[in-house]
Amino acid sequence: MWSTIAITASAAGLLLAIPASAEGLYSKNSPVVQVTAQNYGRLIAKSNHTSIVEFYAPWCGHCKNLKPAYEKAAKKLQGLAKVASVNCDDDANKPFCGEMGVKGFPTLKIIRPSKKSGKPTVEEYQGARSAKAIVDAVVEKIPNHVKRVTDKSIDSWLAQDNETAKAILFTEKGTTSALLRALAIDYLGSINFGQVRNKESAAVETFGISKYPSFVLLPGGEKDAVVYDGELKKEGMAEFLKQVAQPNPDPAPAASKKDKAKASMKTSAAKDKSEKDTPPSEGKPLIPAINDEATLRERCLLPTSKICALVLLPNINPSKESIPDGFIESLRSLAEVYDKHAKRRSAFAFYLVEPSLELVKTLRKELGLGNEKQMELVAVNAKKLWFKKYTASDFKQTSVETWVDAIRMNEGKKEALPESLVAQETRKADDTEEKAQEKPSNDKKSGDEKESQSKDEHDEL
């Protein structure tokens, strides 16, 4: 029952109203790395490797649907790039998710190293939600520290930093694989990586290469070259390279106590700012809720009722079913619009309506409001027997304001409200009373009629 949920005009209140899951979507055994606000810097921002990070909420339906593909992508990218997730429903992560510009779930961001340590390049992933599409997008963003070596450049490349170890892949392919790029990242600064194509005959002849691909290690100085004879998999190749150097530590070493203190102060300041920027739930007017049919009829479906903007909540059990995507943002926008009109003492009434009521189901059917699992907004004028659907694709505040203004200015198309929805007994009584009254002369209207006419003009926004 939605009536048990306190929906306030502040986003914070709305978020707290939704039943939160203490557990994230991904288990400890998942190939997806679980990142928090506290360790994001060490695991992701300061990493030499490219990462893709999913910002999600456990109750989000699309997040749940993405999980299998995301875990599959994580398995395919193991050793090549990082696939991580942040649970934005965790109170400790909420300020961080806001700082990262997360406005809906799931949000995927590709994060790759830049020239400035700890300040990576961040871009939102807008591709398909399939494992292949995610893998392809991440692979494309893996930095390439592999030198393309040709017959003309091989001598100068070998002579450069002669004491530094070098690793060369001889291949028939013209592109540099994600595997070789990932290895070059692991040994950045200790082993220089190069790639030679089979058509570079002089280079191939120099090393006596007869099959492709071949992986050759030059330990440095006058030491002889060593040819790798194992399977071209990262684990075996990394072990082979360890004879001359150890891979760079990743994740980066934990920060010192001094660095942690600085980070703590920064996080605390960000949290304080977030709390200041977030309006408190107290002091903000609640959107009135209608939880029974009698109240709905009395306030919105009588010939004397004001124009009602009815927010028909999705007919789901929030504790058992996924909250529709974008629901929080939509409620926030509607709450802001309601707040504005409440301050103006507008005759335009807003109500949140309990979706399980039979009368609401009838309204949805008679007004053609569609899927009961989705939130709907409709304006109803029982006095003038019209209704107007909200048809925009989103519930952004500007869009809702435009819809409200169109109604107030009597603009746009309205549809006929079925008389069967208006309380019949009251309407009959009104009709009988009107007939019983003496009609005023054409030259002069009674004071009561003038008052009624004035009221009509004010009710019609």
N, C-alpha and C positions, 0 to 999 in steps of 0.2 A: 504494500500500500504506500503510495507516494505521500499520503497525508501525514505519515510519521516522520517525513524528512523536512527539516527546517531549511527552507530555501531563502537566502538573504540576497540583498542587492550587491554584496561584495563577492568577489571571486573566491576569496579565502573561505567564506562561509559555505559557498557552493561546493567547494572541494571537500570540505570536512563533512558535508551532508551525505556524500556518496560513500557507501560501505567500502573501506579500504582493505586490501589484502596484504597481510604482513609478509607473505611469501612472494618472491618474484616469479617470473615465467620460467626461468632457466635454473636447472638443478646444478649442484656442485660438479657433477660429472659431465655437464654439457660442454661441447667444444667452444661455446660462446663465453668469452671472458666477462665476468660480472664486475663492472666498474662503479665506483662511488664518487661523490664529490671530493672525498678525501684523497683517493689514490689516482684520480684521473690524470693529474699532472705527471706523476711518475710513470704510470702505465701507458698513457697515450700521448700527451702533449710533448713529453721529452723523449719519446721513442724515436729511433732512427727509421722505424718501419711505418708504412702507411697503415691506417686503421679505418674501419667503418664502425660507427657506433650507432646503435639503435636506442632512442629515447622512447620509453614506453610506459604504459600503466597496465597492471595485471588484469584490470577489468575490461580493457579495450578489446572489442571483438576483432578488429583488423590486426591487432598485435598478436592475438592468439592464432589467427589464420596465417600470419607471416612466420610464426615460429618454426615449422618444419623446413621451409625453404631457407630460412636464415641459418638454422643449424647445419643444413646440408652445405650451404656456402662456406660456413666456418670450417667444416671438415676438408673441403677442397682447397681452402686457402691456408691450411695449417703449414707453418714454416715459411709462408710467403708474405702474409700480411696478418693483421690482427682483426678479429671480428668480436666486437664487444657490445655490451648493453648497459643501460642505466635505468633503474627503476625510479621513475619520476613520481611515483605514488608514495615513496619513502620520504618522510618528513625531512630527513637529513639531506636529501637530494633535490628537494623542490626549488630552493633558491638557485642552485647550480643549473638546473634545467631551464629556469627563467633566464639566467645569464647567457645560456647557449642559444637563446632565441626560439625555444621550443613552444609552439602554439597549439599543437595537436599531436595525436598519437596514431600510429607510430611516426616518429621523425627520424630519418636516417641521415647521418652526416659522414662524409669521407674526410679524414684528417690526415694530412701528409706533412712531413718535415719541411721547414723553410730554412733559409740561411740563418735566421735568428733562433738560437736554441730555446726551447720551451715556448715558442710562439709559432705554432704550426699554421699551415693554411687549412682553413675549414670551409667546406662547401656542401650544400645540401644535395643529397642523392634524390633525383627525380625520376629514376628509371623504373622498369617493371619490378614487381615484387616476386621475382622468381630467383632461384639459386643461380642459374646461369647468368642472368642479367647482372646480379649483384657481383658475382665473381669477375665477370668481364670488366665492369666499371672500376672495381678495386685494382685489378691487375694493371689496367691502363694508367693508374695513378702511382704505381710503384716507381720510385726514383731510379734512374739508370746511371750507375757509376762505372759501367763497363765501356771500355774504349774499343771502338771499331778499328781494328788494325788491318792494314793493307800491305802489299809488297813494297810500296813506296815509304810507308811509315814504320815498318817493323824494326828496322835497325835503330832509328832514333828512339823509339819507344822502349826497346830493350836496354839501350844505353842510359836512358833517364832513370835516376834513382837505382843505380845498378845493385846496391846492397839490399834494396827492398824486394821482398818476394813478389813473384808474379804468377798469376794463374791464367792459362789460355784455353779457351774452348774452340776447337776446330769443328766446324759444322757446315752442313749444306744449306742451312737456313739463313735468310737475310735479316730476320728480326732477332732481337735479344729476348730470350725466354724470361719469364717471371722467376724461375728458379735461379738462373745465373744472376739476375739483378738482386734477388734476395740474399744470395751468398756474398755478393759484393758489398752489400750493406752490413752484413754480419762482420766482415773483415775490413771495413772501411778504415784506412789509416795504417793498416798492417800488411795487407796484400793488395796489389794492384791487379785488376781483372781486365782481360782483353778477349776479343772474339775475332777469329779469323775464318773467313768463308773459304770453301773448298776451291773457288776459282782463283784465289791468290796463290798461284803455283810456286813462287819463290819462297814464300813463308812456309807453305806446306812441305816443300822439299828440304828446307833448313832443319825441320824437326822430324823428317822421315815419316810423316803421317800417311797411313794407307787405308784407314777406315774412319767413318764418321758416324756419330760424333766422337771426338777424342778429347780428353781433358788432361792437360799437362801442367805440372807445377814446377816453377823455377824458384828454388829455395833462396836465391840471391848470391851475389858475388861470383865466385868461380865454381860453385857447386853444380853438379850435373842435374839435368832435367829429370823429373820423375813422371811417368805416365800412369794415370789412374786406370785400374782395370776392373773396377766394380760397377754396379748398377748406377745409372745416373739419377740417383735420388738424393735429396738434401742430406739426410742423416749420414749416409756413407761418404758423400763428398766432403761434408764438414769434418768428419773424423779424419779423412785423408789430409785435409789442410792443417789440422792441428799439429802436424809435425814441424810446422814452421811458425805458427801463431795461434793464439786463442781467440775465439770470437768475442766481439764486443758484448759487454753485459747488457741484456735487455729482458725485463725492465731495468731502467737505470737504478743504480744503488740508492738505497733509502736515504732520505735527507738527514742531515745532522740535527742535533737538538736545536741549534741556533736557527737553522733553516726552517725547522718545524714551527718554532715560535713565531717567526715572521709570517709563515703561511697561515698560522692560526689567527694572528691579528688581522690579516687580510680577509680571511673567511668571515671573521666576526664582524668586520666593518661592512662587508657585503650583505651579511644577514641583517644587520641593523638597518641598512639602507632599504633592503627588501621589505622589512617590517614597517618602515616609515611610509614606503610607497604604496603598501597594500592597505586599503581602507578597512577599518575594523567592522565586524559584523554588527556590533552594537551601535545604535543610533541611526542605522539605515532602516527605512521602512521595509517590511516584508511584503512580498506580492501576496495579496489575499488569496486564500485557497478555499475552494468550494468542494466539500466532501460528501454532499448528499443532494438528492434530486430536488427536494423541496426548496432548498436555498437557491439552486440553479434556476428553477422556474421563477421564484419570487424576484430574483435580482435581474434576470436577463430575458425571461420568456413570458413576460406580461405586457399587455398593451401600454402600460405606463412605465416600463423599464427604460433605463438609460441604454445608450449604445454600449455593448459589452465586447471587449476584446478577450476572447477565450483562448487560453493556452491549454490545449488538450495534450496532456502528458502521454508519453508512450505507455502502452498497456503491458508493462513487464513487471517482474518482481526484482527490484534492484539488488537484493541479497543473493539471488540465484542466477539471474541472466545478465548478459553483458549490457552495460549502458551504451546507447547509440553514440557513435563517434561524433564529436563536435557538440555533444549535449551540454557540457559545461560552458563552452563559449556562448552557445545560444541562450542559455539561461542568464548568463552575465549581461548580455546585450538587452534582453527583455527587461531585466531588473533595472538597468540604467534608464531605459525608456519609461518604465513605470514610475521610477523615482522622480523623473523630470515632470511628468504629468501630475503626480501626487502633490508636488510642491506648488504647481499652478492651480490646484484644486479643480482640475478639469472634470467635465462631465463624462469624459471618456473613461470607462471603468475597465481595469485589467483584473483578470482572475486566472489562477491556476486551477485546473479542473481535474478531479480524481477520474482516471480513465476507466475504472471498472464499473462505473455507473451505467445502468441500462439506457438511461436517457442520453448519455454521451455516445454510446454505441449507435443509438438511433440518429443522433446528430451527424455522426460520421457518415452513416449510410445515406441519409436524406440529403446531406450537403455535398456528397461525393468527395469526402476528405481522405479516402484511401487507406493506406497501411496503418493499422492501429499500433504497430511497433515503432512508429515514427511520431515525433512531436509535430503538432499542427497549430496554426494560429488563424483564427477566423473572427471577424467582427460581425455582430448580430444586432439588428435593430428590429425588435418585435413590434414596436409601435408603427413603423413604416413598412414592415414586412419585407425587409431586404437583408442580405448578408454579403460579405465580401471576404474572399479567401486571400490569404497571404501566399503569393506565388513565387517570390524570389527564391533563388537557389541556396541562399544562406540566411542566417539570422544576425548579420552584422548590424550594429546599432544604427548606422546610417541608412541601411536598407529598411529596417523597421520604422525608423522615423519618417522616411519617405512615404511608406504605406499609410502610416497614421495621418500624416499631413494631407494625403490625397483624400482620405475619408473626411477630415475636418473641412476641407475646401470643396467637398461634394464633387470631387473629380474621379474619373475612371469608372469602369463598369461595375455595377452591382447586380446581384442575382436575386430572384424572388425567393423569399423565405416561405417555405410551406406553412400554411395556416395551421396545419395539424400539430406543429411544434409549439405553437403559442397556446397558453392555458385557455381552454375553450370556455369553461364556466365563467371565468372572469370577463372574457370578451363578450359573452352573451349578456351578462349582467350590465356591462357598459352600453351595449346596443339598446337594451330595453330601457335603460335610464335615459338615453338620448332621445328615444321616441316619445317617452312620457313627458319630456320637457316641452314647454311652449316655445315655438320658434320665434325668435325676435324679428322685428320688422326689418325690411331691407335697408331702411335709412339709418337704423341705429342698432348696434350690437350691445348685448348685455355685458355688464362688468365681468361676469363669470367667463363669458366666451372670450372677451379680450384677454383675460388672465390666462385662459387655456391656450389661446393663440400665441401669446408671449412665451409661454412655457415651451410650446412646440418649437419655436424659433431658437430658443436657447439649447434645447436638447439636440437639435440637428446641428452637429458640429461642422 
